[in-house]
Amino acid sequence: MAARRVHEAEGAGRRAFALFQATRHPGPLIWVLPAHVVSLPMLRGLPDGVGERLHIVYAALDCDLLWSVEEALRSPAAGMVIAEVEQPLSLKAGRRLQLAAEAGQTTGLLLIQHDQGSNAAETRWNCIPVASDSADSTEHAWSTIKNKKGTLASWVVNWNGTSDSFDLVTTVGVRDGAPQAAR
């Protein structure tokens, strides 16, 4: 994800994607939630170093949520700002957030509902957990479905939830190249 820009993630795996991104951005992590949300952005055990940097902000109204996100993005102290928005963003609101991210040199990630993104977003990701035979599966399908400065692509990744890196998982029986004969 490009720094100093606001991105969007949708799908059932958007919180895991946000936590992965949080591991890659040093400094304070601001997570803005609507006040009525009962489920916190906590997976079983946060990634190393994230819990100590995490600050949760509850916003009573949609306008309070956007104001909180904009102010946090403008702050050069924030390492990353994540927000769970429930209503579609207008182009004007999305553009204000982009300008705030540029001013504060902060990266933002909006966790949105399906098809509720803003045209101002730099990238939009579709994040889906992938079923696996393994009981401790951490596979995810991450796809860019909007990218202002690049191509669209999809990855299946295996993230262990503790580091800022992941393993790419290939489909069974698919190889990057033809097998080499032993000589």
C-alpha positions in Angstrom: 0.0 0.0 0.0 1.3 3.4 -0.9 2.3 5.6 2.0 0.6 9.0 2.7 -2.6 7.8 0.9 -6.0 6.3 2.0 -6.9 2.8 0.9 -10.0 0.6 1.4 -10.5 -3.0 2.3 -13.8 -5.0 2.0 -14.7 -8.6 2.7 -14.8 -10.9 5.6 -11.1 -10.8 6.0 -10.7 -7.0 6.1 -9.8 -6.9 9.8 -7.0 -9.5 9.3 -5.7 -7.5 6.4 -5.8 -4.3 8.5 -3.8 -6.0 11.3 -1.2 -7.2 8.7 -0.9 -3.7 7.4 -0.6 -2.4 11.0 2.5 -4.6 11.6 4.2 -2.9 8.6 3.6 0.7 9.8 5.7 1.8 12.8 4.4 4.3 15.3 1.0 4.8 17.0 -1.9 2.9 15.4 -5.3 4.7 15.6 -8.4 2.5 15.0 -11.7 4.4 14.7 -14.9 2.6 15.3 -18.6 3.6 15.5 -19.7 3.7 19.1 -22.3 1.0 18.8 -19.9 -1.7 17.4 -19.6 -4.4 20.0 -16.9 -6.5 18.4 -13.4 -5.0 18.8 -10.7 -5.4 16.2 -9.0 -8.1 18.3 -8.1 -11.4 16.9 -6.9 -14.2 19.2 -3.6 -12.5 20.2 -2.6 -9.4 18.3 0.6 -9.4 16.2 3.8 -8.6 18.1 4.1 -4.9 18.9 0.6 -3.9 17.7 -1.2 -4.0 21.1 1.3 -1.6 22.6 0.7 0.9 19.8 -3.1 0.5 19.4 -5.4 3.4 20.3 -9.2 2.8 19.8 -11.4 5.8 19.2 -15.2 5.5 19.4 -17.3 7.9 17.4 -21.0 8.5 18.2 -22.1 9.7 14.8 -20.9 9.2 11.2 -19.7 12.8 11.0 -17.7 12.3 14.2 -16.1 9.2 12.8 -15.0 11.0 9.6 -13.8 14.0 11.7 -11.8 11.7 13.9 -10.2 9.9 11.0 -9.3 13.2 9.3 -7.7 14.6 12.4 -5.8 11.4 13.0 -4.5 11.4 9.4 -3.4 15.0 9.7 -1.3 14.2 12.7 2.3 13.3 11.8 2.5 11.3 15.0 0.2 8.6 13.8 1.8 5.6 12.1 -1.4 4.4 10.5 -5.1 5.2 10.8 -7.7 2.4 10.4 -11.4 3.2 10.4 -14.5 1.1 10.1 -17.0 3.1 8.1 -20.6 2.0 7.7 -21.9 4.5 5.2 -20.6 5.0 1.6 -18.2 7.9 1.4 -18.9 10.8 -1.0 -16.1 11.8 -3.3 -15.8 15.0 -1.3 -15.3 13.1 2.0 -12.9 10.7 0.3 -10.8 13.6 -1.1 -10.7 15.3 2.3 -9.2 12.2 3.8 -6.7 11.9 1.0 -5.6 15.5 1.6 -5.4 14.8 5.3 -3.2 11.8 4.7 -0.9 13.8 2.5 -0.7 16.6 5.1 0.2 14.3 8.0 2.2 11.9 5.9 0.1 9.1 7.3 -1.4 6.0 5.7 -5.1 5.4 6.1 -7.1 2.2 5.7 -10.9 2.3 5.6 -12.7 -1.0 6.3 -15.8 -0.7 4.2 -18.9 -2.8 3.3 -19.1 -4.3 -0.2 -19.4 -1.7 -3.0 -19.4 1.2 -0.6 -16.0 2.6 -1.5 -15.0 6.1 -2.5 -13.7 7.1 -5.9 -10.9 9.0 -4.0 -9.4 5.8 -2.6 -5.9 5.0 -3.9 -6.5 1.2 -3.8 -9.4 -1.1 -2.8 -8.8 -4.6 -1.6 -11.2 -7.6 -1.4 -10.1 -9.7 1.5 -11.5 -13.2 2.0 -10.5 -15.9 4.5 -9.7 -19.2 2.6 -11.0 -22.5 3.9 -8.4 -25.1 4.5 -8.2 -28.7 5.7 -5.7 -27.5 8.4 -7.3 -26.7 11.7 -5.0 -23.7 12.2 -5.4 -22.2 8.7 -4.4 -18.6 8.2 -4.8 -18.5 4.5 -6.3 -15.4 2.9 -7.2 -14.4 -0.6 -6.3 -10.7 -1.1 -7.2 -9.0 -4.4 -6.8 -5.5 -5.6 -10.1 -4.5 -7.2 -9.1 -0.9 -7.7 -5.7 0.6 -8.1 -5.1 4.2 -9.3 -1.4 3.7 -10.1 -1.0 0.0 -10.9 -2.4 -3.2 -12.0 -5.1 -5.4 -10.5 -3.9 -8.7 -9.0 -4.8 -11.5 -6.6 -2.8 -13.4 -4.0 -3.5 -16.3 -1.7 -1.3 -15.7 1.3 -0.6 -17.6 4.5 0.0 -15.1 7.3 1.0 -16.4 10.7 -0.3 -13.3 12.5 2.9 -12.5 14.2 5.2 -10.9 11.6 5.1 -8.3 8.8 5.7 -10.9 6.1 3.6 -13.7 4.6 4.1 -16.8 2.4 2.4 -16.9 -1.0 0.4 -20.1 -1.3 0.1 -21.7 -4.8 -2.8 -23.8 -5.8 -2.2 -27.5 -5.5 -0.7 -28.9 -8.6 0.3 -25.5 -10.0 4.0 -24.7 -10.4 5.8 -21.5 -11.4 7.8 -23.4 -14.1 8.2 -26.8 -15.6 10.0 -29.4 -13.5 13.7 -29.8 -14.4 15.0 -33.2 -15.2 17.9 -34.4 -13.0 21.2 -34.8 -14.9 
